[in-house]
Amino acid sequence: MKVAGRMANIKPSATFAVKEKARALRAGGADVISFAVGEPDFDTPEHVRQAAIEAIQQGFTRYTAVSGIDELREAIAGELRGNYGLVYEPSDIVVSCGAKHSIYNLAQVLFDPGDEVLIPVPFWVSYPEIVRLADAVPVEVATREEDGFKLRPEALEGAITPKTRALILNSPSNPAGSVYTRRELEALAPILLRHKLVVISDDIYYRILFDDHEWTSVAMLGAELRRQTVIVNGVSKTYAMTGWRIGYLAAVGEIAGAVNRLQSQNTSNPNSIAQKAAVAALTGPQECVGRMVAEYDRRRQHMLTRLAAIPDLSITRPSGAFYMFVNASAYLGRSHQRKTMTGSVELASYLLDEAHLATVPGIAFGDDRCLRFSYALPMAQIDRGLDRLAGALARLG
Ligand SMILES: Cc1ncc(COP(=O)(O)O)c(C=O)c1O
């Protein structure tokens, strides 16, 4: 059967591809340690699971409003008031099947064919494909390692053309854990305003912050910029709820209405039971978040110390999320048993095949010099994994 032309340029998610290969090795009996995971290794908090059980027992199992139940959209409005200091009405909010779905919906309602969408490198793997699926054009914008992989005003300005419609900004970021300070965002603000760019602010890691970083989103920099910004967020990462598939967007103006119409013709409402669980996550006790973040921080510090002891790796200290984007370019060009490391894919394959260590090749995020390491795995595994990494890299000659 012929597949539509639009699928020709769409790549499968690279992170899922690595996971698949690691799973196959494990199925064959190999003891694979995976730094490739993109989700918390903690269980969903008990009170959240209980809320879902109660929802089932009370028969809360039917269709809901397309944009999500009032109770959840009110909880999200409360979250935005509390953590962003911004007032959104429940009617400005659409709940979808994960933040990924929110971003997909947004691309469909915002972009016309040929619109250019700026995506700072390194980027989350799905952005370019989601933009392409809307027949728009993803435009990669370079950042520098020495700037913590964050977008500078000159680079933003230089990438804008008459066709530029939007910028996707992700802080804390996947894959580098970069966090924009208020001052850094303020430096981008006049350019965003002058060119009337829509900002898609992907804030999915916003509660996972280290080193006393204060949370700031572009939407918080004044009324005008808020009108141009769509906030995307969700419960997946903060509450270890990746499988529940609840994400949302918030925007003043017509966007929520348009997304509602689109969603009414594809998924309809997100899962009713998961919506009740998300209410419990957002309105219930928050100590569980603090505990998880403290544990990520402990692992981050440990990873930083241990990676620094491995020769020729260049490490950028992450300030949020649970990833490190490590520049391993000094190992490119080196070989093992006549296999040469020509790029991040070859290096990641070598680590997986030779050391049973899964990482994600940086090329998937737009930077072939790097490998992405997640530290959403227990400390003992981190240690064993880094032993293997040091050994395997030392064997490259
Ligand atoms: C930057 C970023 N945005 C969005 C998502 C998707 O989150 P969700 O599970 O809510 O769809 C991810 C998940 O990996 C992510 O890393």
The ligand as an SDF file (V2000), in Angstrom:
LIG
                    3D

 16 16  0  0  0  0  0  0  0  0999 V2000
   11.4500   18.7760   25.7640 C   0  0  0  0  0  0  0  0  0  0  0  0
   10.3100   17.8340   25.8130 C   0  0  0  0  0  0  0  0  0  0  0  0
    9.0850   18.2820   25.5030 N   0  0  0  0  0  0  0  0  0  0  0  0
    8.0180   17.4800   25.5320 C   0  0  0  0  0  0  0  0  0  0  0  0
    8.1410   16.1470   25.8750 C   0  0  0  0  0  0  0  0  0  0  0  0
    6.9130   15.2700   25.8430 C   0  0  0  0  0  0  0  0  0  0  0  0
    6.3250   15.1200   27.0660 O   0  0  0  0  0  0  0  0  0  0  0  0
    4.9710   14.2670   27.2180 P   0  0  0  0  0  0  0  0  0  0  0  0
    5.3580   12.9680   27.8370 O   0  0  0  0  0  0  0  0  0  0  0  0
    4.1180   15.0930   28.1440 O   0  0  0  0  0  0  0  0  0  0  0  0
    4.3690   14.1220   25.8770 O   0  0  0  0  0  0  0  0  0  0  0  0
    9.4020   15.6260   26.1920 C   0  0  0  0  0  0  0  0  0  0  0  0
    9.5510   14.1890   26.5090 C   0  0  0  0  0  0  0  0  0  0  0  0
   10.5920   13.6050   26.3870 O   0  0  0  0  0  0  0  0  0  0  0  0
   10.5100   16.5020   26.1760 C   0  0  0  0  0  0  0  0  0  0  0  0
   11.7400   16.0600   26.4780 O   0  0  0  0  0  0  0  0  0  0  0  0
  1  2  1  0
  2  3  1  0
  2 15  2  0
  3  4  2  0
  4  5  1  0
  5  6  1  0
  5 12  2  0
  6  7  1  0
  7  8  1  0
  8  9  2  0
  8 10  1  0
  8 11  1  0
 12 13  1  0
 12 15  1  0
 13 14  2  0
 15 16  1  0
M  END
$$$$
